[in-house]
């Protein structure tokens, strides 16, 4: 749905009548979302990213990977890549720690996107994502990966159905 330019610049807080006029009769989830945003309440089911002067609303479950790149971060979600001017720490605090794992100072991974975890040298791990991409854990975050393995237990399934196995005892 495309809003006329004047309607797209409406600022919050909005009256229900304004919302109804802007989005039409089928308000449902939009009205709830706008009320939450207007009240300052955070919705763990929605992540807003400022991309090229506009706000993109994402379901965090669609985010596969967040990577630092120069002074921006790249958010890979739903087959698209969004460049956002935000710090990794800020994004890490916005994401649900039960669903996302910081595996490197420059990488956050959605646990459901992990297909396999392989041990690597000196206690590091290689995480293989469902799309085949390989992500290395950093030294400062190896305990987080070990914690994930402990949480799901060796030879058990993660929420994504991936078989997790630590391979080495150390």
N, C-alpha and C positions, 0 to 999 in steps of 0.2 A: 504494500500500500504506500502511495506517495502522497505526502501532505503538501499543500501549496506553500510557497516560501514563507509567507507571512505567518501561517499556522505553525511552521516548523520552528519559529523563533520564540514561541510562547515560553515564558519563564515560569518556574515553580515558585510558590505554590499555585496550584490550579483549582478552580472551582469545578465541581462535577459536571456542570453544564458545559464548561469550556472543553473538558475532556470528551464528553459525549459528542459535541459538535466536531471536534478535531478528528476523532477516530471512528465516528459513526455509531451505529446501534450495537455492534459486536464489541463491547468494552471488556467484559469479563476480567481476564488476567491483566490487561493494561491498566484498568482503574486501580486494581490492588497494587500493582507495581508503582504507579505514579503516587499513590497515597503513601506508600512506604518510603519512596525517595523523598517526597516532600517533608515527611516527618523526620528524616535523617536516619531512619531505621535501616540497617543493613539486611539484605536478603541473601542468604548463603546459596540460593538457587540461581542467582543472577550476578554476573561480574560485568561491570561497565568498564570499557576500555576507550580512552580518548585516542582516536586514530584520525589523523589529518583534519583536525578541527571538528570532528563529529564524534558522537558516542555510540559505540557498538555494544549491544547487550548480548552476552554469551551465557549459555548454560555451562557452568564449570565442568560438568561431566564430559563436555565435548573437547575440552583442552587436553591435548596429549603431552605437550612439552612447552616449557618456558625457558628461553636461553638469553643470556646477556650478550649484547653485541654493541660494542663501543659505548655510547651514552644512552642507548635504548635497549629495550628487551624485545625479543620476538616471541609472540604467543602463537603456537600452532594449534589450531582448533578447527574441527570439521573440514579438514582438507585445505584450509586457508592459513595464511601467515599474516599476522597483524604486528606492525612495528609500533611500539608504544614508548613514549618518553617517561619512564618510571624506573625506580630502582628494583633490584631483585628482592631486597629486604621488604620493601613495601608490598610487592606482589606476593611474597611468601606469607605475609601477615593477612592478606585478603583471601588466600586460598585455604580450604579446609584441610587441616593437618591429618585428618583421618583418610583423606583421598589423595593427597599429594605429598611427595617426598623430595626434599632437597638433597640431591646426590653429589653436588659439586657447587663451588661458590658461584658458578655461572649457569647452573642447570637445576630446574625443578621438573619432576616427572609425575604424571598422573599414574597412580599405582595400577589402575585398571588398564593402562596402555602397555604395561610390561608383559612381555611374552615369556621371557626367560632371564635368569640372573646367573652369570658365570663368574667364578672366582678368577682373579687376575693376580699379578705379581704384587708382593709386599702389602697384602691385605686389601688391595683395591678390587673392585668388581666391574664387570661389563654388563650393562643392562641392555637387553635386546628388546626393542619395542615391537609391537604388532606389525608395524609397517616395514620392519627389517632394520631400522636405524639402530646403530650401536651408540650407547652413551656410557662414558667412563665415570665412575665415582671418584671423587677427590679425596685426598687423605683426611681432611677435616670432617668428612661426611661418611666415612666407611662404617662408623658405628650405627648410623641411621639405616644403612642398607642391612647390616647385621641384625638390627632390631626388627626390620621388616621380615627377614628370614625367620627370626625367632617367633615373631607374631603369628606367622602362618605355618611355622614348623617345617623341618626338612621333609621333602616328599609330599607335602600337602598342597592344596590349591589356594591361590590368592583369590580376591574377589573377581579378578579378571579371568579366572580359570587357568592362569599360567602355572606351570609346575615350577615351584621354587626349590632349589637345592643348593646348599652351600658348598658342596663338593669337598672342601677342606675343613678341618676342624679349627684351624687358626687363622 
